[in-house]
Amino acid sequence: MSVQATFVATLVEEWLRCGVRHAVIAPGSRSTPLAIALAEADGLAVHVHPDERSAAFMALGIGIASGVPAVVVTTSGTAAVELHPAVVEGSLARVPLLVCTADRPPELREVGAPQAIDQSHLFGGSVRWFFEPGVAEGFPISAWRSLAARSVAETMGSPPGPVHLNLAFAEPLLGEPDVLPEGRDGGRPWHQVIRAPRRPDPSAIEEIAEVLQAERGVVVAGGPGTDPEAVSALASAMGWPVLADPRSGCRVPGLRTVAAFDALLRDEGFATSHRPDVVLRIGELPASKVLAGWLARSGARQVLIDRDGAWLDPDRLVDWVVSGDPAAWCRALAEHLSEHAIAPLAEPVGGGRTGAWPSSWHAAEQAAQGAIEATLKRVDASMSFGGQGSDGTNTEPAVARRVVETLASGSTLVVSSSMPVRDVEWYSAPRPDMRVVANRGANGIDGVVSTAVGVALGGGGPTTLLIGDLAFLHDANGLLGLARRNIDLTIVVVDNRGGGIFSFLPQASALDQERFEQLFATPQAVDLVGIVAAHGLPALTAHDPEGFDVALRVARETSGTHVVVVQTDRRRNVTAHDEVHAAVAQAIARP
């Protein structure tokens, strides 16, 4: 019997007691003991991916979807280094992730042994906890279950995030486990950490409620995971609009919801006339620089409520940082304001407040949504002339709006950073019964395909990924083995043959076209459909809006994974954005 095999079998059994249900394994020799223990465990779904970087992002996606860490396992050496991007994202996005890197035993380090690098504290400050128990024979049996239980508890702390266990394995790597050390009665974890939500202190509620006693205020609901009902109740009590990020869950149809805030605030007249006196921010800011600039210039008092008290204040203008459950705070503030309002903000209507301020926001939102819809239809119609082989006749704002509009109830949308997340934020209309997630911790475009696969595996239900061509190519290895995974995933690739976001930057006009294309546009001529086909996946190409609707419907109505490649044009895309913003400005200027 092997002590090493018994050690890892104990870790796995204890992780199951703690609620872990998924493991992602990147194959390698040194990690053999742990890989076998995971594969032989009952009740654990094991996913194998040959690319460590993709494996880590898959595990991250599982954590995003389920709220429970997945275990990701690699062998030693540079394989462990490949996990770093996902670890950074998990840290900044506050996603639980249990990273297990195999290592050489101490006697093989710093002597030129193969695949032996310094893996101690490999991920620096990006992990919530690091532990290195050494070889199993030297680590006391009495501590095995404690190590496993604590590693899960640390990933789900406040804030959640990655934990790194660096596990040294000695030859022989194969062995049979002995009887495991006994666990707690009833299948309980060795350590149970109770994190009762902090109830808002009455004196703090009174202080913040007094700050919110203003007619001209806005709620900025950032992502992710805000309770829409609690936010709506507070906004109704205050008579304020809710500027809702799609990831927040608050972008639902209603009198208070303002989804077109980016387009509205691009109009200088509207932005000036609608400057708030108070801003209540919930969680991180949306992607819109226009919104961030408007808030910074407003001079408004700002209150930030974040579940972990994170310092989400890049402009350093927040007056109050509140640490606690946003839903509990919103409900408590709404109740207090309803009972102790210093003066009526407006006449109560239907349990809420109305007046010139909220009415003007609602009217502007309605006008903006109508202008966005009409303009995108007109622009798409005017550009639909090329057909097969054209440079691209879809507009990216229309693609984003259509993807959101046609999602089935209960679906999850994964959005890539760069332009897709902005197009969804700026142009999608409010709708209920969907979830939007994105890797906005570090705002990178790496690992997005793999993250979406992990979200689908982790219980995200029918899942759609909206991604640009460069991000798709960056994580093309995320397609490896995807044809064999039992998930419903539709991948919509916006193919503008390069980096579309750079066309909106000053570099696009300041540099001559050749230099701009060389250094920023990142032109590519890769056959994306060919890449998809090489992985045994079905792919459809959409050259125009009608073709896109057909392809999207076919992909979503058929089980499994499907890829829709949507042809667009970078230069025309800039024009389409400008036309939409001009139409919104014209619509809200009408009496």
C-alpha positions in Angstrom: 0.0 0.0 0.0 1.2 3.5 -0.8 1.2 6.4 1.6 1.2 8.8 -1.3 -1.9 7.2 -2.9 -3.6 7.2 0.5 -2.8 10.9 1.0 -4.3 12.0 -2.3 -7.3 9.7 -2.0 -8.0 11.4 1.4 -7.7 14.8 -0.1 -10.2 13.9 -2.9 -12.7 12.3 -0.5 -12.6 15.4 1.8 -13.0 17.7 -1.2 -16.2 15.8 -2.0 -17.4 16.3 1.5 -16.8 20.0 1.1 -19.0 20.2 -2.0 -16.4 20.0 -4.8 -18.0 18.3 -7.9 -15.7 19.0 -10.8 -12.0 18.4 -11.6 -10.1 19.5 -14.7 -6.9 17.5 -15.4 -4.2 18.5 -17.7 -2.3 15.2 -18.3 1.3 14.8 -17.1 3.4 12.2 -15.4 4.3 13.8 -12.1 0.6 14.5 -11.3 -0.3 10.8 -11.7 -1.2 10.0 -8.1 -3.7 12.9 -7.8 -5.1 12.4 -11.3 -5.9 8.7 -10.6 -7.5 9.5 -7.3 -9.7 12.1 -8.9 -10.7 9.8 -11.8 -11.6 7.0 -9.4 -13.7 9.1 -7.0 -17.5 8.6 -7.1 -19.5 11.7 -7.4 -16.8 13.8 -9.2 -17.0 14.8 -12.8 -13.6 14.7 -14.3 -12.8 16.7 -17.4 -9.5 16.2 -19.3 -7.8 18.9 -21.3 -4.3 18.7 -22.8 -3.7 22.4 -22.6 -3.0 23.7 -19.1 -4.0 27.2 -19.9 -7.4 26.1 -21.3 -7.8 23.6 -18.4 -7.4 26.4 -15.9 -10.0 28.6 -17.6 -12.4 25.7 -17.8 -12.1 25.3 -14.1 -12.6 29.0 -13.7 -15.8 28.8 -15.8 -17.1 26.0 -13.6 -16.5 28.2 -10.5 -18.3 31.1 -12.2 -21.3 29.0 -13.0 -21.6 27.0 -9.8 -20.0 29.2 -7.1 -18.0 26.2 -6.0 -14.3 25.7 -6.8 -13.3 23.1 -9.4 -9.9 21.4 -8.9 -7.4 22.0 -11.7 -4.4 19.7 -11.8 -1.1 20.0 -13.7 2.2 18.3 -13.7 5.4 20.2 -12.7 7.5 22.8 -14.6 6.1 25.2 -17.1 2.8 23.3 -17.1 2.2 24.9 -13.7 3.1 28.4 -15.1 0.4 28.1 -17.7 -2.2 28.4 -15.0 -1.2 31.9 -14.1 -3.6 33.9 -16.4 -6.6 32.1 -15.0 -5.4 32.5 -11.4 -5.0 36.2 -12.0 -8.5 36.4 -13.4 -10.0 34.3 -10.6 -8.3 36.6 -8.0 -9.5 39.8 -9.5 -13.0 38.5 -10.4 -13.3 36.8 -7.1 -14.0 33.3 -8.4 -13.3 30.2 -6.3 -10.6 28.0 -7.9 -8.5 25.1 -6.4 -5.2 24.9 -8.1 -3.1 21.8 -7.6 0.4 21.7 -9.1 2.4 18.5 -9.0 6.1 19.0 -8.1 9.4 17.2 -7.7 10.3 16.1 -4.2 12.9 18.4 -2.5 15.9 16.3 -3.3 15.3 16.9 -7.1 15.1 20.6 -6.9 18.0 22.9 -7.9 20.1 20.0 -9.2 19.2 20.2 -12.9 16.4 17.6 -12.7 13.9 17.9 -15.6 10.8 19.9 -15.2 11.9 21.1 -11.8 11.3 24.8 -11.3 10.6 26.9 -8.3 6.9 26.5 -7.8 6.8 27.8 -4.2 4.5 30.9 -4.2 4.4 30.6 -8.0 1.3 32.8 -8.3 2.4 35.5 -5.7 -0.4 37.6 -4.3 -3.0 36.3 -6.7 -4.0 33.4 -4.4 -5.9 33.6 -1.2 -3.8 30.8 0.4 -0.7 28.9 -0.6 0.4 25.6 1.0 3.2 23.2 0.3 2.9 20.0 2.5 6.0 18.3 1.0 6.0 14.6 0.3 3.2 12.6 1.9 5.4 10.5 4.1 6.6 13.6 5.9 3.2 15.3 6.4 1.2 14.0 9.4 -1.8 11.9 8.7 -3.8 13.8 11.2 -3.5 17.0 9.0 -4.6 15.5 5.7 -8.3 16.1 6.0 -7.7 19.5 7.6 -5.6 20.5 4.6 -8.3 19.5 2.1 -11.1 21.2 4.0 -9.2 24.4 4.6 -8.2 24.6 0.9 -11.9 24.7 -0.1 -12.9 27.0 2.7 -10.1 29.5 1.7 -11.3 29.6 -1.9 -14.8 30.5 -0.8 -13.8 33.2 1.8 -14.4 36.9 1.6 -13.4 37.5 -1.0 -13.5 34.2 -2.9 -10.6 33.3 -5.1 -7.9 30.8 -6.0 -6.0 28.6 -3.6 -2.7 27.0 -4.6 -1.5 23.6 -3.3 1.9 22.6 -4.5 2.1 18.8 -4.0 5.4 17.0 -4.2 5.2 13.5 -5.5 8.0 10.9 -5.3 8.6 7.8 -7.4 7.0 5.4 -7.7 4.0 7.4 -8.8 1.6 4.5 -9.0 0.3 2.8 -5.9 -2.8 1.5 -4.1 -4.3 3.5 -1.3 -4.6 2.1 2.2 -7.6 2.7 4.5 -8.2 6.4 4.6 -8.1 8.3 7.9 -11.5 8.6 9.3 -13.6 11.6 8.5 -16.3 13.5 10.5 -19.6 11.7 11.2 -22.4 12.0 8.7 -20.1 12.9 5.8 -19.4 16.4 7.2 -16.3 18.3 6.1 -13.4 18.3 8.5 -13.8 22.1 9.0 -17.1 23.9 8.5 -16.8 27.6 8.1 -20.0 29.6 8.8 -20.1 32.9 7.1 -23.3 34.5 8.2 -24.1 37.6 6.2 -23.4 40.7 8.2 -26.7 42.5 9.0 -26.5 46.2 8.2 -25.9 48.2 11.4 -28.9 50.5 12.2 -26.7 53.5 12.8 -24.9 52.9 9.5 -28.2 52.5 7.7 -29.4 55.8 9.1 -26.1 57.5 8.0 -26.3 56.2 4.4 -30.0 56.7 4.2 -29.5 60.4 5.1 -27.0 60.7 2.3 -29.5 59.2 -0.2 -32.1 61.8 0.6 -31.8 63.5 -2.7 -34.2 63.8 -5.7 -31.5 63.8 -8.3 -29.7 60.5 -7.8 -28.9 57.3 -9.8 -28.2 53.7 -8.9 -25.3 52.2 -10.9 -25.7 48.4 -10.8 -22.5 46.8 -11.8 -21.8 43.1 -12.2 -22.0 40.4 -11.2 -24.7 38.9 -9.1 -26.8 41.9 -7.8 -30.3 41.1 -6.6 -32.6 42.8 -9.0 -35.6 42.8 -6.7 -33.7 44.4 -3.8 -32.2 47.0 -6.1 -35.6 47.8 -7.7 -37.2 48.2 -4.2 -34.6 50.7 -3.2 -34.7 52.6 -6.5 -38.5 52.8 -6.3 -38.3 54.1 -2.7 -35.9 56.9 -3.9 -37.4 57.6 -7.2 -34.1 57.0 -9.0 -33.2 55.3 -12.3 -31.1 52.1 -12.3 -28.2 52.3 -14.8 -27.8 48.5 -15.2 -24.8 46.5 -16.4 -26.1 43.3 -18.1 -23.9 41.3 -15.7 -25.7 42.7 -12.7 -28.9 40.9 -13.3 -30.7 44.2 -12.9 -31.2 44.9 -16.6 -34.8 43.8 -16.6 -37.8 45.5 -18.1 -39.2 48.2 -15.8 -39.8 51.8 -15.2 -36.5 52.3 -13.3 -34.2 50.4 -15.7 -31.9 52.4 -18.0 -29.9 50.1 -20.3 -28.9 52.7 -22.9 -27.0 54.8 -20.5 -23.8 54.9 -22.6 -25.6 56.3 -25.7 -27.6 58.7 -23.6 -24.5 60.1 -21.8 -22.7 60.6 -25.1 -25.1 63.5 -25.7 -23.6 66.5 -23.9 -26.9 68.2 -23.4 -28.4 65.1 -21.7 -25.3 64.4 -19.7 -25.2 68.0 -18.4 -28.9 68.3 -17.6 -29.0 64.9 -15.8 -26.0 65.3 -13.5 -26.9 63.6 -10.2 -26.4 64.9 -6.7 -25.9 61.4 -5.3 -24.7 58.1 -6.9 -25.3 54.7 -5.3 -22.9 52.2 -6.8 -23.4 48.5 -6.4 -20.3 46.5 -7.1 -17.8 47.2 -9.9 -18.4 49.8 -12.6 -19.7 48.8 -16.1 -17.2 48.9 -19.0 -18.4 52.2 -20.4 -15.8 55.0 -20.2 -18.5 57.5 -21.0 -20.4 56.5 -17.8 -17.2 56.6 -15.7 -16.3 60.0 -17.0 -19.7 61.3 -16.4 -19.6 60.1 -12.8 -16.2 61.6 -12.2 -17.2 65.0 -13.5 -20.6 65.1 -11.8 -19.3 66.2 -8.4 -21.9 63.9 -6.8 -21.5 62.2 -3.5 -20.9 58.5 -4.2 -21.7 55.5 -2.0 -20.2 52.2 -3.0 -21.7 48.9 -1.7 -19.7 45.8 -2.3 -20.1 42.4 -0.8 -16.4 42.2 0.2 -15.7 45.9 0.7 -13.5 45.9 -2.4 -11.9 49.2 -3.2 -13.5 49.7 -6.6 -12.7 53.4 -7.0 -10.3 54.0 -9.9 -11.0 57.8 -9.8 -10.7 57.9 -6.0 -14.0 59.8 -5.7 -16.1 57.5 -3.6 -17.3 59.1 -0.3 -18.5 56.0 1.5 -17.4 52.4 1.0 -19.9 49.9 2.5 -18.8 46.3 3.0 -21.7 43.9 3.1 -24.4 42.0 1.2 -25.8 44.5 -1.3 -29.2 42.9 -1.3 -29.5 43.2 2.5 -28.3 46.8 2.4 -30.8 47.7 -0.4 -33.7 46.2 1.5 -32.7 47.8 4.7 -32.3 51.2 3.1 -35.6 50.9 1.2 -37.4 50.1 4.4 -35.7 52.9 6.3 -36.4 55.5 3.6 -40.0 54.5 3.3 -40.5 54.9 7.1 -38.2 57.8 7.9 -38.0 60.0 4.8 -37.0 63.5 5.8 -39.2 64.9 3.2 -41.2 63.4 0.3 -39.1 63.2 -2.8 -42.2 63.2 -4.9 -45.7 62.0 -4.8 -45.9 58.2 -4.1 -47.3 56.2 -6.9 -47.9 52.4 -6.7 -45.6 52.0 -3.7 -42.8 53.9 -5.3 -41.9 57.5 -6.2 -42.3 59.4 -9.4 -41.6 62.8 -10.6 -39.7 64.9 -13.3 -36.3 63.3 -12.5 -37.2 59.6 -12.9 -39.7 60.3 -15.7 -37.1 62.1 -17.8 -34.8 59.1 -17.5 -37.6 56.7 -18.4 -38.6 58.7 -21.4 -35.0 59.0 -22.6 -34.5 55.2 -22.2 -37.6 54.5 -24.2 -36.6 57.0 -27.0 -33.0 55.6 -27.0 -34.2 51.9 -27.3 -36.5 52.8 -30.2 -33.7 54.7 -31.9 -31.2 51.9 -31.4 -33.6 49.3 -32.8 -34.6 51.4 -35.8 -31.1 52.5 -36.7 -29.6 49.1 -36.5 -32.3 47.7 -38.8 -31.8 50.5 -41.2 -28.0 50.2 -41.2 -28.1 46.5 -41.6 -30.5 46.8 -44.5 -28.4 49.4 -46.3 -25.3 47.3 -45.9 -26.8 44.0 -47.1 -25.5 44.2 -50.6 -22.5 42.0 -50.7 -23.8 38.4 -50.2 -21.4 35.5 -50.3 -17.8 36.7 -50.3 -18.6 40.3 -49.3 -16.4 42.1 -46.8 -19.1 41.8 -44.2 -22.7 43.1 -44.0 -23.5 42.5 -40.3 -23.1 45.3 -37.8 -21.6 44.3 -34.4 -24.0 46.2 -32.3 -26.9 44.5 -34.1 -25.3 41.1 -33.6 -24.9 41.7 -29.8 -28.5 43.0 -29.5 -29.8 40.0 -31.5 -27.8 37.5 -29.5 -29.3 38.8 -26.2 -32.8 39.2 -27.6 -33.0 35.6 -28.8 -31.6 33.8 -25.8 -33.9 31.2 -24.4 -35.2 31.7 -20.9 -32.8 30.4 -18.3 -29.8 30.7 -20.6 -26.3 32.0 -19.8 -24.4 34.4 -22.1 -20.7 34.5 -21.8 -19.2 37.7 -23.3 -15.6 38.2 -24.3 -13.8 41.4 -23.3 -12.9 44.0 -25.9 -15.9 45.0 -28.1 -18.4 42.2 -27.4 -18.8 43.1 -23.8 -19.2 46.7 -24.7 -21.7 46.0 -27.5 -23.8 44.0 -25.2 -23.6 46.6 -22.5 -24.3 49.6 -24.8 -26.9 48.2 -27.2 -28.8 45.2 -25.8 -32.3 45.8 -24.6 -33.6 44.9 -21.1 -34.9 41.4 -20.7 -35.5 38.9 -17.9 -34.6 35.3 -17.2 -31.0 35.3 -18.4 -27.5 35.5 -16.9 -24.6 37.4 -18.4 -21.0 36.6 -17.3 -17.6 37.8 -18.5 -14.0 37.7 -17.5 -13.8 41.3 -16.3 -11.4 40.8 -13.4 -8.3 41.5 -15.5 -10.3 42.3 -18.7 -8.2 40.1 -20.8 -9.2 38.1 -24.0 -7.3 34.9 -23.1 -9.1 31.7 -22.1 -12.6 33.0 -23.1 -13.6 29.9 -25.1 -12.5 27.6 -22.3 -14.3 29.8 -19.7 -17.5 29.4 -21.7 -17.0 25.6 -21.8 -16.5 25.6 -18.0 -19.7 27.7 -17.5 -21.7 25.2 -19.5 -20.1 22.2 -17.7 -20.7 23.9 -14.3 -24.4 24.1 -14.7 -24.9 27.2 -16.7 -27.6 25.5 -18.7 -27.9 26.4 -22.4 -24.9 28.7 -23.0 -24.0 31.1 -25.7 -20.6 32.7 -26.1 -20.2 36.0 -28.0 -16.5 36.5 -28.9 -14.3 38.3 -31.4 -12.1 36.6 -33.9 -8.8 37.4 -32.1 -10.0 36.2 -28.7 -11.3 33.1 -30.4 -7.9 32.4 -32.0 -6.2 33.2 -28.8 -8.0 30.3 -27.1 -8.5 28.0 -30.1 -7.2 25.2 -27.9 -10.4 25.5 -26.0 -12.0 23.6 -28.8 -9.9 20.5 -28.1 -12.2 17.6 -27.2 -15.2 19.9 -27.2 -17.1 17.7 -29.7 -17.1 14.9 -27.0 -18.3 17.1 -24.2 -22.0 16.8 -23.4 -22.9 20.5 -23.3 -25.2 22.8 -25.2 -23.0 25.7 -26.3 -23.4 28.1 -29.1 -20.2 30.1 -30.0 -20.8 33.3 -32.0 -17.6 34.5 -33.4 -17.6 38.1 -34.7 -15.1 38.0 -37.5 -13.9 41.4 -38.5 -10.4 40.1 -39.5 -8.6 41.8 -36.7 -8.8 43.8 -33.5 -12.0 45.9 -34.0 -11.7 47.8 -30.7 -8.6 49.6 -31.9 -10.5 51.3 -34.7 -12.3 53.4 -32.0 -9.0 54.7 -30.5 -7.1 57.8 -31.4 -4.4 55.7 -33.0 -6.8 54.9 -35.8 -6.9 58.5 -37.0 -3.5 59.7 -35.8 -1.4 57.1 -37.7 -1.3 56.3 -41.4 -3.4 53.3 -42.4 -0.4 51.0 -43.0 1.2 51.7 -39.6 -2.1 51.4 -37.8 -2.8 48.0 -39.4 0.7 46.8 -38.6 0.8 47.8 -34.9 -2.8 47.8 -33.7 -5.4 46.3 -36.1 -3.8 42.9 -35.9 -5.2 41.8 -39.3 -5.7 38.1 -39.7 -6.8 35.9 -42.6 -7.3 32.6 -40.8 -10.0 30.2 -42.0 -12.1 30.2 -38.8 -14.6 27.7 -40.2 -11.7 25.4 -41.1 -10.3 25.5 -37.5 -13.7 24.6 -36.2 -14.1 21.8 -38.7 -10.7 20.4 -37.7 -12.0 19.9 -34.2 -15.0 18.0 -35.5 -17.5 20.7 -34.7 -20.3 22.1 -37.0 -19.8 25.6 -38.1 -22.1 28.1 -40.0 -21.1 31.3 -41.6 -23.4 34.4 -41.7 -22.7 37.1 -44.3 -25.8 39.2 -43.6 -28.4 39.8 -40.9 -30.9 37.3 -42.3 -28.2 34.6 -42.6 -27.2 35.3 -39.0 -30.7 34.9 -37.7 -31.0 31.5 -39.5 -27.6 30.3 -38.4 -28.2 31.3 -34.8 -31.6 29.6 -34.7 -30.2 26.4 -36.2 -27.3 26.3 -33.8 -29.5 26.8 -30.7 -32.2 24.3 -31.8 -29.6 21.5 -32.2 -28.0 19.9 -29.2 -24.3 20.0 -28.7 -21.7 22.6 -29.6 -22.1 24.8 -32.7 -20.1 27.7 -34.0 -21.5 30.6 -35.9 -19.0 32.8 -37.7 -20.4 36.3 -38.4 -18.7 38.3 -41.0 -18.4 42.1 -40.2 -16.2 44.9 -41.3 -14.1 47.0 -38.9 -14.5 50.4 -40.7 -18.2 50.0 -41.3 -18.5 49.0 -37.6 -17.2 52.4 -36.5 -19.7 54.1 -38.8 -22.6 52.0 -37.4 -21.7 53.0 -33.8 -21.6 56.6 -34.8 -25.0 56.4 -36.5 -26.6 54.8 -33.5 -25.3 57.5 -31.2 -26.4 60.2 -33.5 -29.9 58.7 -33.8 -30.2 58.5 -30.0 -29.1 62.1 -29.6 -31.7 63.1 -32.1 -34.4 61.0 -30.5 -34.0 62.5 -27.0 -33.8 66.0 -28.4 -37.4 65.8 -29.7 -39.9 67.6 -27.5 
